[in-house]
């Protein structure tokens, strides 16, 4: 049996991407291979010694368990948190694909639940994705713009897209006042190489420190218009859970 480093598990409303407003069970795995400047869950970047688990769906009451957690135990908690008929289970992080063997066993154990299996990922670990993609229903992947994230992952994103397209897929790009338009066009071209119909979500950064500034609203409209020349579906969706006060 595999054991995994899980930061927290809870039931809430999805606040990002195409599934905004949908009820989900969130399984946040610890550890990440990137260090984005705008990261809003810095506690998930490294392994943790304990796991917070909501005691009832949406209750905001948590129990703390020692980690790591077995796949069987995690599957049991997911089943309990699914009592309110969520749209899907969101495997998020951190970067879930860093714990591929554990994630694979966990996905296998929850396959019989009548809900979708949704992966939120930074879109850089293609070989790891290939090991679990048959067990997933939907993928939300990031494309990291160098001007915002301070990292360059174009080659990794290209490879990842070609595998991820096997499932329902959308791409998210975080934009800030520092975003370079040419990088957004590069992201759109990268997506178009695979499939022009893959939705692209432009997500205005939620400032996590005084240095981060969000993009100008009029500039966002112009950017969306530019990218619609490359892709058929480009949407602007902020992190709605932040101003809703949801986890």
C-alpha positions in Angstrom: 0.0 0.0 0.0 1.2 3.5 -0.9 1.5 6.4 1.5 1.2 10.0 0.5 2.0 13.4 1.9 -1.4 15.2 1.9 -1.7 18.7 3.3 -5.5 18.9 3.6 -8.8 17.5 2.4 -12.1 19.4 2.4 -15.3 20.1 0.6 -15.8 23.5 -1.0 -16.6 25.4 -4.2 -14.2 25.5 -7.0 -13.1 29.1 -7.5 -10.9 28.9 -10.6 -11.1 27.8 -14.3 -13.9 26.2 -16.1 -15.5 24.6 -13.0 -16.1 27.8 -11.1 -19.0 27.4 -8.8 -19.0 23.6 -8.8 -18.9 21.7 -5.5 -15.7 19.6 -5.2 -13.8 17.5 -2.7 -10.3 19.0 -2.6 -7.3 16.7 -2.0 -4.3 19.0 -1.6 -1.0 17.1 -2.0 2.2 18.6 -0.5 5.4 19.2 -2.5 6.1 21.2 -5.6 8.8 21.2 -8.2 8.3 24.9 -9.0 8.5 28.1 -7.0 6.1 30.6 -8.5 6.5 34.1 -7.2 2.7 34.5 -6.9 2.0 31.2 -5.2 -1.1 31.5 -3.0 -0.5 28.2 -1.2 3.2 28.4 -0.1 2.6 25.8 2.6 2.0 23.2 0.0 5.4 23.6 -1.6 7.1 21.2 0.9 6.3 18.0 2.7 4.3 18.4 5.9 4.2 16.2 9.0 0.4 16.3 9.4 -2.8 16.5 7.4 -5.9 18.5 8.0 -9.2 16.7 7.2 -12.6 18.3 7.3 -14.9 16.2 9.6 -18.1 16.8 7.5 -18.6 18.4 4.1 -18.4 22.2 4.3 -18.4 22.2 8.1 -15.0 24.0 8.4 -14.2 21.7 11.3 -11.0 19.9 10.9 -9.2 17.0 12.5 -5.4 16.8 12.3 -3.9 13.4 11.5 -0.2 12.4 11.4 1.2 12.0 8.0 1.9 10.4 5.6 -1.5 9.0 5.0 -2.2 5.7 3.3 -4.1 5.5 0.1 -6.8 3.4 1.7 -7.3 6.0 4.5 -7.4 8.9 2.1 -9.9 7.1 -0.1 -12.1 6.6 3.0 -12.1 10.3 3.8 -12.8 11.3 0.2 -15.8 9.0 0.3 -17.1 10.6 3.4 -16.6 14.1 2.0 -18.5 13.1 -1.1 -21.8 12.8 0.8 -23.1 16.1 -0.7 -22.7 14.8 -4.3 -19.8 16.9 -5.5 -19.2 17.5 -9.2 -15.7 16.1 -8.9 -12.7 15.4 -6.8 -9.9 17.9 -7.3 -6.4 16.5 -6.9 -4.4 19.7 -6.4 -1.3 20.9 -4.6 1.5 21.8 -4.6 2.0 19.5 -7.6 0.1 16.2 -7.3 2.1 14.5 -10.0 5.2 14.5 -7.8 3.6 11.6 -5.9 2.6 9.6 -8.9 2.5 6.1 -7.4 0.4 7.3 -4.4 -1.9 9.3 -6.7 -2.4 6.3 -9.0 -3.4 4.0 -6.1 -5.7 6.7 -4.7 -7.4 7.3 -8.0 -7.9 3.5 -8.4 -9.5 3.3 -5.0 -12.0 6.1 -5.8 -12.9 5.1 -9.3 -16.3 3.7 -8.3 -17.4 7.0 -6.8 -19.9 8.6 -9.3 -18.0 11.9 -9.5 -15.4 13.2 -11.9 -11.6 12.9 -11.2 -10.0 16.3 -11.8 -6.3 17.1 -11.8 -4.9 20.6 -11.2 -1.3 20.7 -12.3 1.6 23.0 -13.2 1.9 21.1 -16.5 5.5 20.2 -16.4 5.7 16.5 -15.5 4.7 14.7 -18.7 5.9 11.2 -17.9 4.2 11.3 -14.5 0.9 12.3 -16.2 1.1 9.4 -18.6 1.1 7.0 -15.6 -2.3 8.2 -14.3 -4.1 9.8 -17.2 -6.3 6.8 -17.9 -7.8 7.3 -14.4 -8.6 11.0 -14.9 -11.6 12.8 -16.4 -10.5 16.4 -16.6 -7.2 18.3 -16.4 -6.6 21.9 -15.6 -3.0 22.8 -16.4 -1.0 26.0 -16.0 1.3 27.6 -18.4 3.8 29.6 -16.5 4.7 32.9 -18.0 8.3 33.9 -17.3 7.4 37.5 -16.7 5.0 36.5 -13.9 6.3 33.2 -12.5 10.0 34.0 -12.9 10.4 30.5 -14.6 10.7 29.3 -18.2 8.9 26.0 -18.9 7.9 26.2 -22.6 9.3 22.8 -23.6 7.8 21.0 -20.6 4.4 22.6 -21.3 4.5 21.6 -25.0 5.1 18.0 -24.1 2.5 18.0 -21.4 -0.2 19.4 -23.6 0.3 16.7 -26.2 -0.4 14.0 -23.6 -3.1 15.9 -21.6 -5.3 16.5 -24.7 -6.5 12.8 -24.3 -8.8 14.1 -21.6 -11.1 17.1 -21.2 -8.5 19.9 -20.8 -8.2 23.6 -20.2 -5.2 25.8 -19.7 -4.8 28.5 -17.1 -2.4 31.5 -17.3 -1.9 33.8 -14.4 -1.4 37.4 -15.5 -0.3 40.5 -13.5 0.8 44.0 -14.2 4.2 42.7 -15.1 2.8 40.3 -17.8 4.4 40.6 -21.2 1.9 40.3 -24.1 4.3 38.4 -26.3 4.5 35.7 -23.7 0.7 35.3 -23.7 0.8 35.0 -27.5 3.4 32.4 -27.2 1.2 30.5 -24.8 -1.8 30.8 -27.2 0.4 29.5 -30.1 1.6 26.6 -28.0 -2.0 25.6 -27.3 -3.0 26.1 -31.0 -0.3 23.7 -32.1 -2.2 21.0 -30.2 -5.8 22.1 -30.6 -7.3 25.5 -31.2 -10.4 24.6 -29.3 -8.7 24.0 -25.9 -10.0 26.7 -23.6 -7.6 29.3 -22.2 -8.3 30.9 -18.9 -6.7 34.3 -18.2 -6.5 34.6 -14.4 -5.7 38.0 -12.9 -3.2 37.4 -10.1 -4.5 37.6 -6.6 -1.8 39.7 -4.9 -0.2 37.8 -2.1 2.2 40.5 -1.2 2.6 44.2 -1.7 5.0 43.7 -4.7 2.3 41.9 -6.7 -0.1 44.1 -8.7 -3.0 42.9 -10.7 -3.5 43.8 -14.4 -5.4 46.9 -15.6 -9.0 45.8 -16.5 -8.9 47.6 -19.9 -5.6 45.9 -20.7 -7.2 42.6 -19.9 -9.9 43.2 -22.4 -7.4 44.1 -25.1 -5.3 41.0 -24.3 -8.4 38.7 -24.5 -9.2 40.2 -27.9 -5.7 39.6 -29.2 -5.6 36.0 -28.0 -9.0 35.2 -29.6 -7.2 35.6 -32.9 -5.3 32.4 -32.0 -7.9 30.4 -30.0 -11.6 29.9 -30.1 -12.2 30.1 -26.4 -10.4 32.6 -24.2 -12.0 33.6 -20.9 -11.1 36.0 -18.0 -11.9 34.4 -14.7 -10.4 35.6 -11.4 -10.0 33.5 -8.2 -13.6 33.8 -7.2 -13.1 31.8 -4.0 -10.8 34.5 -2.6 -13.5 37.2 -2.5 -16.2 34.6 -1.5 -14.1 33.8 1.6 -14.0 30.1 0.7 -11.0 27.8 1.2 
